[in-house]
Amino acid sequence: MPELTSTLARAFKILDYIAAHEGCSIAEIATELGLNKNTVQNMVNALKELGLVEKKVGGMPRKAIIVLTEKGKCIHRCFKSGT
């Protein structure tokens, strides 16, 4: 059970970072949160499968950026407000 708790906490930290930094990259998330890039990639893929984030192409040079979906924004607000 501690591993599940740790995974959920990590997922929420990533979701929270994306909410505060719309259009960030996997590398940026990893650097800012002190996580391994592969760990962040896997977690973002899991959040994407849940419909909470989207990967888009943007910026110069063109790179994948991560944004919250409407569902992701709703879930984030609920967690932040404690409801």
C-alpha positions in Angstrom: 0.0 0.0 0.0 2.9 2.5 0.6 3.9 2.2 -3.0 0.3 3.1 -4.2 0.3 6.1 -1.8 3.7 7.2 -3.2 2.5 6.8 -6.8 -0.7 8.8 -6.2 1.3 11.5 -4.4 3.7 11.7 -7.3 0.8 11.8 -9.8 -0.8 14.7 -8.0 2.5 16.6 -7.8 2.8 16.3 -11.5 -0.8 17.2 -12.1 -0.4 20.2 -9.8 2.8 21.3 -11.6 1.0 21.1 -15.0 -1.9 23.1 -13.7 0.5 25.9 -12.6 2.7 25.7 -15.7 0.4 25.0 -18.7 2.4 24.0 -21.7 5.4 22.6 -19.8 7.5 19.8 -21.1 8.3 16.3 -19.7 11.9 17.5 -19.1 10.8 20.7 -17.3 8.5 18.7 -15.0 11.3 16.2 -14.2 13.8 18.9 -13.5 11.5 21.1 -11.4 10.2 18.2 -9.3 13.5 16.4 -9.1 12.1 13.2 -10.7 13.6 10.9 -13.3 12.5 11.8 -16.9 11.3 8.3 -17.6 9.2 8.3 -14.4 7.5 11.5 -15.4 7.0 10.2 -18.9 5.3 7.1 -17.6 3.2 9.1 -15.1 2.1 11.6 -17.8 1.1 8.7 -20.1 -1.0 7.2 -17.2 -2.6 10.6 -16.7 -3.3 10.9 -20.4 -4.9 7.4 -20.4 -7.2 8.7 -17.6 -8.1 11.7 -19.7 -6.5 14.2 -17.3 -3.8 15.6 -19.6 -3.1 16.0 -23.3 0.2 16.2 -25.2 0.3 18.8 -27.9 3.0 20.1 -30.2 4.0 23.7 -29.5 6.8 26.1 -28.9 10.0 26.7 -30.8 11.7 24.4 -31.5 8.6 22.3 -31.8 8.3 20.1 -28.8 5.6 18.1 -27.0 3.9 20.2 -24.3 1.6 19.0 -21.6 -1.8 20.6 -20.8 -4.7 19.7 -18.5 -7.9 18.6 -20.1 -11.2 19.9 -18.7 -11.5 16.7 -16.7 -8.0 17.2 -15.4 -8.8 20.8 -14.3 -11.9 19.6 -12.5 -10.0 16.8 -10.7 -7.2 19.2 -9.8 -9.7 21.7 -8.4 -11.4 19.0 -6.4 -8.2 17.8 -4.9 -7.0 21.3 -4.1 -10.3 22.2 -2.4 -10.5 18.9 -0.5 -13.9 18.0 -2.0 
